[in-house]
Amino acid sequence: MKLKQYLKKVKLSSRDFADFLGINRSSFSGIVSGRRVPSKNLAKRISAATLNKVTVDEIFPEDYNNTCPCCGQRLKRKKL
């Protein structure tokens, strides 16, 4: 389940969820919209706060870390 869908399903605002996590609201809004990429630690905290309804892999954008910045070769991501 995507984070945005989860927040809508449980009728929770991004503002309230960001406050619960103790992070900047605009940063969290960027994560929800896919404009920002959270650290692995923050992604794990978000997933835990949703009781794993939103997985760590679902928090990262689909194209995140798919290619090497040096050679452009496709990379495989490990499951966290």
C-alpha positions in Angstrom: 0.0 0.0 0.0 1.3 3.4 -0.9 1.8 5.9 2.0 -0.6 8.4 0.6 -3.3 5.7 0.3 -2.6 4.6 3.9 -3.0 8.1 5.3 -6.3 8.5 3.4 -7.5 5.1 4.6 -6.9 5.8 8.3 -8.1 9.4 7.9 -4.8 10.9 9.1 -3.3 14.1 7.8 0.3 14.3 6.6 0.8 17.0 9.2 -0.3 14.8 12.1 1.7 11.8 10.9 4.8 14.0 10.4 4.3 15.4 14.0 4.0 11.8 15.3 7.3 10.9 13.6 8.9 14.1 14.9 10.0 15.2 11.4 9.5 18.4 9.4 6.1 18.6 7.8 7.4 19.8 4.4 10.0 17.0 4.3 7.3 14.4 5.0 5.0 15.9 2.4 7.9 15.5 -0.1 8.3 11.9 0.8 4.6 11.2 0.4 4.6 12.9 -3.0 7.8 11.2 -4.1 9.8 14.4 -4.5 12.1 13.5 -1.5 13.8 10.2 -0.6 13.9 9.3 3.1 16.9 7.7 4.8 16.7 4.0 5.4 16.2 4.6 9.1 13.3 7.0 8.5 11.7 4.7 6.0 11.9 1.9 8.6 10.3 4.3 11.2 7.5 5.2 8.7 6.8 1.5 8.0 6.8 0.7 11.7 4.4 3.6 12.4 2.0 2.2 9.8 2.3 -1.3 11.5 4.0 -2.4 8.3 0.9 -1.7 6.1 3.3 0.4 4.1 6.6 -1.5 3.4 10.0 0.1 3.3 10.2 -0.7 -0.4 6.9 1.1 -1.1 8.2 4.3 0.5 11.1 4.6 -1.9 10.3 5.9 -5.5 10.1 3.0 -8.0 13.1 4.3 -10.0 15.3 4.9 -6.9 18.7 3.2 -7.1 17.8 1.4 -10.3 20.9 2.5 -12.3 24.5 3.1 -11.4 25.3 6.9 -11.5 28.8 6.1 -13.1 28.1 3.6 -15.8 24.3 3.5 -16.1 24.1 -0.2 -15.5 20.9 -1.5 -14.0 21.3 -2.3 -10.3 19.3 -4.8 -8.1 18.0 -3.5 -4.8 18.1 -5.6 -1.7 15.0 -6.1 0.3 15.2 -4.5 3.7 
